[in-house]
Amino acid sequence: MARVAVMGGGISGLGTALMLGRRGHQVTLFEQDVRQAGDDPEHDFYRWHRPRVPQAVQPHSFLAPVRTVLRAEAPDVYADLLARGAEEYHDFDWFGEHPPHRAGDEDLVTLRTRRIVLEAALTAAVRREPTVEVLPGRRVSALTVRGGQPPRVTGVRVGEQTYGADLVVDACGRRSPVPAWLVAAGARPPVVESHRAGIAYLCRWYRLRADGPRDPGRIRTGSDAAFALAGVFPSDNGTFAVNVVLSTADRTRGALTDPAVFEAAARRFPATAAWLDLDPEPRSPVLAMAGLDNRWTSLTDDAGPVVTGLVNTGDSLVHTNPTLGHGVALGLRAARHIAAHAEEIAADPAGYHAWTVRELRPWYDAQVTADQANARRLTESSPAPDVRAAARAACAFDDPVVMRARAQVRHLLRTPDEAYGSEEVQERVTAWLAARPDFTPTHDGPTRDQWDALIPA
């Protein structure tokens, strides 16, 4: 069994520590924040100021890999999540009655909950694990490194104290200091690829009233305008978030931090208006997040691993703009792989790096492509819409076969080429278009003039 030091107590760090511990490895988890998610998610969610984790208060939809990994590796955590109010939503629930089952349909499930609920369930499980020692308030200040080609990380340093390890896992997030530490220690620099997203998020949280309406009817959770996206994120315990996405260059972005302006704008989109019409109780101010990028940080280059004894995971490895909800899903997949191959990775991380490129990199590339397209569209400089792609998106809400393909892509189970390229899906979309010869892609949100009229001078 290996001695493993995990740096960072976010979801990826917690998941990695838990899965390693349950395989018998001796794990020490270092988290610089003294506070941890506890038994009062309401208090933690609204009152815990976490400037290093801005995404903590933004809406989440946890995709199929989150559910699959937890049910396989930590079924008690998954049961705890449901007990805390998380809800399952199958993509076929849109139709009311599910189509005849096909292999894999059981995985097309989104877990609807706030991030804090997942953090609380993982934290509780890690505290119960006898093979995991949690050291909150202990910020790793340096790595201990033994020279060589490549150098080998042999542990971590916290102040004047050194902790030896056979393997160190960097789960410090997108601002991880590890790349700089490695260069300072004489290692070749990690290979970093970064693409600015150019997208800003604004959200506000609401709670459905106990004595009020709770069902918005059969309406999609997303709407769009030529320059903005809007969506609703149903969550745990009667909470939901209304989310608006704009280009960071949009001149009206700052005005939306006013709750009255935000709500007036959100009511111009059918998806979010339907939920606001339920007269929910506002629970938060308007929460903004911007300055995001997509970043891939590889600890291997053309010559091989730049260091041994250390690997990265979660946002330290692959940080993606949250539009498609990939972050936690990719983080827990990597955590599971590290736990299953810890001793092998400790001896030589090359196999892990190859696995991340094969299994995770395609979804990073997909996010970059999607963000580039969204950035062009939201700045009103996009080319004419792809009619067939728009038809495929609309057809999914009429045809379960196309919805299955859409869900497989959304849940990271098949690539777009694999899912949409099948003859069956192609025939369904062609038939849908033939029945609607006048189909033209349209937006269901406001025009630019209608939008600007909502914004104070």
ZAMARGU-4260 file (C-alpha; in steps of 0.2 Angstrom, whole numbers, plus 5000, padded with zeros to 4 digits):
<rodrens>
0) 5000/5000/5000 | 5006/5018/4996 | 5008/5033/5007 | 4998/5047/4998 | 4998/5066/5001
5) 4983/5074/4993 | 4984/5093/4992 | 4967/5102/4992 | 4951/5098/5000 | 4939/5102/4986
10) 4928/5089/4978 | 4942/5081/4968 | 4954/5081/4983 | 4940/5074/4994 | 4935/5061/4981
15) 4953/5055/4978 | 4957/5054/4997 | 4941/5044/5000 | 4944/5031/4986 | 4962/5029/4990
20) 4958/5026/5008 | 4945/5013/5004 | 4958/5004/4995 | 4969/5003/5010 | 4982/5017/5006
25) 4987/5028/5020 | 4981/5046/5015 | 4985/5063/5022 | 4973/5077/5015 | 4980/5095/5017
30) 4967/5109/5015 | 4972/5127/5019 | 4954/5132/5024 | 4951/5129/5042 | 4932/5127/5039
35) 4925/5112/5030 | 4908/5108/5023 | 4897/5102/5038 | 4880/5097/5043 | 4871/5114/5039
40) 4873/5116/5020 | 4861/5131/5021 | 4872/5141/5032 | 4888/5135/5023 | 4880/5139/5006
45) 4874/5157/5010 | 4887/5163/5023 | 4903/5154/5020 | 4914/5167/5010 | 4926/5157/4999
50) 4935/5169/4987 | 4946/5155/4981 | 4931/5144/4976 | 4920/5157/4966 | 4911/5142/4958
55) 4905/5136/4975 | 4889/5147/4974 | 4886/5145/4956 | 4873/5132/4950 | 4878/5114/4946
60) 4871/5100/4937 | 4881/5084/4941 | 4882/5073/4926 | 4881/5054/4924 | 4900/5050/4929
65) 4897/5059/4946 | 4883/5047/4950 | 4891/5032/4942 | 4908/5034/4951 | 4899/5037/4968
70) 4888/5022/4966 | 4902/5011/4962 | 4915/5018/4974 | 4905/5026/4988 | 4887/5020/4988
75) 4885/5027/5006 | 4890/5044/5000 | 4877/5043/4986 | 4864/5038/4998 | 4868/5052/5009
80) 4867/5064/4995 | 4849/5059/4991 | 4845/5059/5010 | 4851/5077/5010 | 4839/5082/4997
85) 4848/5079/4980 | 4837/5074/4966 | 4839/5062/4951 | 4833/5068/4934 | 4833/5056/4919
90) 4834/5065/4902 | 4819/5054/4897 | 4808/5062/4911 | 4805/5076/4898 | 4793/5064/4889
95) 4784/5058/4904 | 4784/5040/4898 | 4801/5033/4895 | 4805/5024/4878 | 4809/5005/4877
100) 4825/5003/4887 | 4842/5001/4878 | 4859/4997/4886 | 4866/5012/4894 | 4849/5022/4897
105) 4851/5019/4915 | 4866/5031/4916 | 4857/5046/4908 | 4854/5054/4925 | 4858/5071/4931
110) 4860/5074/4950 | 4852/5090/4954 | 4859/5098/4970 | 4870/5112/4975 | 4889/5109/4976
115) 4889/5112/4995 | 4878/5096/4997 | 4890/5085/4988 | 4905/5093/4998 | 4896/5090/5014
120) 4892/5071/5010 | 4910/5068/5004 | 4918/5077/5019 | 4907/5067/5031 | 4913/5051/5023
125) 4931/5056/5023 | 4930/5060/5041 | 4924/5042/5044 | 4938/5034/5035 | 4951/5027/5046
130) 4965/5027/5033 | 4963/5045/5029 | 4970/5059/5040 | 4963/5076/5037 | 4973/5092/5041
135) 4962/5107/5039 | 4971/5124/5040 | 4987/5116/5034 | 4993/5124/5019 | 5007/5115/5009
140) 5021/5128/5007 | 5033/5117/4996 | 5037/5100/4989 | 5051/5090/4994 | 5061/5085/4979
145) 5075/5072/4975 | 5086/5076/4960 | 5086/5066/4945 | 5081/5066/4927 | 5066/5068/4930
150) 5066/5074/4948 | 5056/5064/4960 | 5044/5072/4973 | 5046/5063/4989 | 5033/5073/5000
155) 5027/5090/5005 | 5032/5103/5017 | 5020/5112/5029 | 5029/5126/5037 | 5044/5118/5045
160) 5037/5101/5045 | 5039/5088/5031 | 5028/5074/5027 | 5035/5060/5016 | 5024/5051/5003
165) 5026/5038/4989 | 5014/5049/4979 | 5008/5067/4980 | 4992/5072/4972 | 4990/5090/4967
170) 4971/5094/4969 | 4974/5113/4973 | 4963/5119/4959 | 4966/5131/4944 | 4977/5142/4955
175) 4989/5128/4960 | 5006/5133/4964 | 5014/5116/4959 | 5019/5121/4942 | 5030/5135/4948
180) 5037/5124/4962 | 5042/5111/4950 | 5052/5124/4939 | 5060/5131/4954 | 5065/5113/4959
185) 5074/5111/4942 | 5061/5101/4933 | 5056/5104/4915 | 5041/5116/4915 | 5023/5108/4914
190) 5015/5111/4897 | 5000/5123/4899 | 4987/5126/4886 | 4975/5140/4890 | 4960/5148/4881
195) 4951/5163/4887 | 4932/5159/4888 | 4926/5177/4886 | 4910/5173/4895 | 4902/5180/4911
200) 4890/5172/4923 | 4877/5180/4934 | 4865/5169/4945 | 4853/5172/4959 | 4846/5158/4970
205) 4828/5156/4975 | 4817/5144/4986 | 4800/5138/4981 | 4787/5143/4995 | 4780/5128/5005
210) 4763/5135/5003 | 4765/5140/4985 | 4765/5132/4967 | 4780/5121/4964 | 4778/5115/4946
215) 4782/5126/4931 | 4775/5114/4919 | 4783/5106/4904 | 4796/5119/4899 | 4814/5117/4894
220) 4827/5123/4907 | 4836/5134/4894 | 4832/5149/4883 | 4843/5160/4872 | 4844/5177/4864
225) 4856/5181/4850 | 4868/5189/4863 | 4863/5180/4880 | 4859/5163/4887 | 4847/5160/4902
230) 4844/5144/4911 | 4836/5137/4927 | 4845/5125/4938 | 4832/5115/4949 | 4842/5109/4964
235) 4839/5101/4981 | 4826/5105/4995 | 4816/5117/4984 | 4830/5128/4979 | 4834/5133/4961
240) 4845/5145/4952 | 4842/5157/4938 | 4857/5159/4927 | 4861/5172/4914 | 4877/5171/4903
245) 4884/5185/4893 | 4900/5190/4884 | 4912/5198/4896 | 4912/5213/4883 | 4893/5216/4884
250) 4891/5234/4890 | 4875/5229/4901 | 4884/5216/4911 | 4887/5227/4926 | 4869/5233/4927
255) 4863/5215/4930 | 4870/5214/4947 | 4855/5224/4953 | 4842/5211/4958 | 4828/5221/4950
260) 4836/5222/4934 | 4842/5204/4934 | 4825/5198/4937 | 4817/5209/4924 | 4829/5203/4911
265) 4827/5184/4917 | 4808/5186/4914 | 4811/5190/4896 | 4816/5171/4893 | 4803/5158/4894
270) 4813/5145/4903 | 4817/5157/4918 | 4801/5166/4917 | 4791/5150/4921 | 4800/5147/4937
275) 4800/5165/4943 | 4781/5165/4940 | 4780/5152/4954 | 4783/5167/4966 | 4799/5160/4974
280) 4808/5167/4989 | 4824/5176/4984 | 4838/5168/4994 | 4854/5177/4987 | 4860/5193/4979
285) 4865/5192/4961 | 4882/5182/4961 | 4894/5186/4947 | 4908/5175/4940 | 4920/5180/4925
290) 4938/5180/4921 | 4937/5161/4916 | 4947/5151/4905 | 4949/5133/4899 | 4966/5126/4905
295) 4975/5110/4902 | 4991/5107/4913 | 5001/5092/4908 | 5015/5086/4919 | 5022/5077/4904
300) 5030/5083/4888 | 5038/5076/4872 | 5052/5069/4883 | 5040/5060/4895 | 5035/5065/4913
305) 5043/5081/4920 | 5043/5074/4937 | 5039/5057/4946 | 5030/5055/4962 | 5017/5068/4958
310) 5002/5069/4947 | 4988/5082/4946 | 4969/5080/4945 | 4953/5091/4946 | 4955/5109/4940
315) 4974/5107/4943 | 4974/5096/4928 | 4959/5101/4917 | 4950/5117/4921 | 4935/5120/4910
320) 4922/5134/4909 | 4907/5127/4918 | 4895/5129/4903 | 4894/5111/4900 | 4896/5105/4918
325) 4912/5094/4915 | 4922/5099/4930 | 4916/5088/4944 | 4913/5073/4932 | 4931/5074/4925
330) 4938/5076/4943 | 4929/5061/4950 | 4934/5050/4935 | 4952/5055/4938 | 4951/5052/4956
335) 4944/5034/4953 | 4958/5030/4941 | 4971/5037/4953 | 4964/5026/4967 | 4963/5010/4956
340) 4981/5012/4950 | 4990/5021/4965 | 5005/5010/4966 | 5008/5009/4948 | 5007/5028/4946
345) 5018/5031/4961 | 5032/5021/4952 | 5029/5029/4935 | 5016/5042/4931 | 5017/5040/4912
350) 5002/5028/4911 | 4991/5040/4921 | 4996/5055/4909 | 4992/5044/4894 | 4975/5039/4902
355) 4971/5058/4905 | 4975/5062/4887 | 4964/5048/4880 | 4949/5049/4892 | 4948/5067/4898
360) 4957/5078/4885 | 4943/5075/4871 | 4930/5084/4883 | 4942/5098/4886 | 4944/5101/4868
365) 4925/5100/4866 | 4923/5114/4879 | 4936/5125/4870 | 4927/5122/4854 | 4910/5126/4862
370) 4916/5142/4870 | 4924/5148/4855 | 4907/5146/4846 | 4898/5154/4860 | 4909/5169/4862
375) 4907/5172/4843 | 4888/5171/4845 | 4886/5181/4860 | 4896/5196/4853 | 4884/5195/4838
380) 4897/5191/4826 | 4893/5173/4822 | 4890/5167/4805 | 4873/5161/4799 | 4866/5147/4810
385) 4869/5128/4806 | 4851/5123/4801 | 4854/5105/4803 | 4862/5107/4820 | 4848/5118/4826
390) 4836/5105/4820 | 4845/5091/4829 | 4844/5101/4845 | 4825/5105/4843 | 4821/5087/4837
395) 4828/5080/4853 | 4814/5086/4863 | 4801/5078/4851 | 4811/5061/4847 | 4818/5050/4861
400) 4830/5042/4849 | 4838/5059/4846 | 4836/5064/4865 | 4846/5048/4869 | 4860/5054/4858
405) 4860/5071/4865 | 4860/5064/4883 | 4875/5053/4879 | 4885/5068/4873 | 4880/5079/4888
410) 4884/5065/4900 | 4902/5062/4893 | 4897/5044/4887 | 4899/5046/4869 | 4907/5060/4858
415) 4896/5070/4846 | 4902/5061/4831 | 4898/5044/4839 | 4881/5049/4845 | 4875/5060/4831
420) 4883/5051/4817 | 4873/5035/4818 | 4862/5031/4804 | 4846/5030/4815 | 4849/5048/4822
425) 4853/5055/4805 | 4837/5048/4798 | 4826/5054/4813 | 4833/5072/4811 | 4830/5071/4792
430) 4812/5066/4794 | 4809/5079/4807 | 4816/5092/4795 | 4806/5085/4781 | 4790/5087/4791
435) 4795/5106/4794 | 4800/5112/4777 | 4799/5130/4784 | 4810/5127/4799 | 4822/5142/4803
440) 4833/5143/4819 | 4826/5156/4830 | 4829/5163/4848 | 4815/5162/4861 | 4823/5176/4871
445) 4822/5195/4869 | 4829/5206/4855 | 4843/5217/4858 | 4832/5232/4858 | 4820/5224/4871
450) 4835/5219/4882 | 4843/5237/4881 | 4826/5244/4886 | 4827/5235/4903 | 4844/5242/4907
455) 4845/5259/4916 | 4854/5272/4907
</rodrens>
